[in-house]
Amino acid sequence: MSAKVLLTSPLVRGEMEVSEIELREPKAGELRGLNNMDVLQMSVTAHRTLIPRISSVTANEFDQLAPADLIQLQQAVVSFFLPGDQ
């Protein structure tokens, strides 16, 4: 399972702009060292660790996200933890 998020404020990567981020469903190894409750409560610190593990975004790029984009990405991550019918 994966999710694509369109950014309202593209990230700049060298001379390229990144306007879409694809997240893949995390596996247990990618959650290592994280508290699941922190992930579900959308802790920025937990997501700063997790999102680079499940996407092409680096931690430094994560720090540059606009607030609206951050929330969109966090909601997409949390959706991986919900049953399929929600």
C-alpha positions in Angstrom: 0.0 0.0 0.0 1.2 3.5 -0.7 -0.1 7.1 -0.7 0.8 10.1 -2.8 0.6 13.6 -1.3 0.6 16.7 -3.5 2.5 19.5 -1.9 1.1 23.0 -1.7 4.7 24.4 -1.5 7.1 22.3 -3.5 10.5 21.3 -2.0 13.6 22.4 -3.8 16.1 19.6 -4.4 19.1 21.1 -6.2 17.6 22.6 -9.4 14.5 20.3 -9.2 11.2 21.0 -7.5 9.5 18.1 -5.7 5.7 18.7 -5.8 4.6 15.2 -4.9 5.7 12.7 -2.2 4.9 9.0 -2.3 4.8 7.3 1.0 4.9 3.5 1.3 3.3 1.6 4.2 5.8 1.2 7.0 6.9 -2.2 8.0 7.8 -3.2 11.5 11.5 -2.5 10.9 10.9 1.0 9.8 8.9 1.6 13.0 11.9 0.4 15.1 12.8 2.9 17.9 9.5 4.8 17.5 6.5 4.8 19.8 3.4 3.9 17.9 1.3 6.3 20.0 3.7 9.2 19.0 3.2 8.3 15.4 -0.6 8.1 15.8 -0.7 11.4 17.7 1.2 12.9 14.8 4.3 13.9 16.8 6.5 15.9 14.5 9.6 14.3 16.0 8.3 10.8 15.3 7.3 11.6 11.8 10.6 13.3 11.1 12.2 9.9 11.8 9.6 7.8 10.0 8.8 9.8 6.8 12.4 9.6 5.5 12.3 5.9 6.1 9.2 5.4 3.9 9.7 8.0 1.2 12.4 9.8 -0.8 12.3 12.8 1.5 15.3 13.5 3.7 15.2 14.7 7.3 16.5 18.1 6.1 13.8 18.3 3.4 11.2 17.3 6.1 12.3 20.4 8.1 11.5 22.6 5.1 7.9 21.4 4.7 5.1 24.0 4.9 2.7 23.4 7.8 -0.2 22.4 5.5 2.1 19.9 3.7 3.4 18.5 7.0 -0.2 17.8 8.2 -1.1 16.2 4.9 1.9 13.8 5.1 1.2 13.0 8.7 -2.4 12.2 8.0 -1.3 9.9 5.1 1.1 8.1 7.5 -1.6 7.7 10.2 -4.0 6.3 7.6 -1.7 3.2 7.2 -2.6 2.3 10.8 -6.4 2.3 10.3 -8.5 -0.6 9.2 -9.1 -0.7 5.4 -12.8 0.3 5.7 -12.1 3.7 7.4 
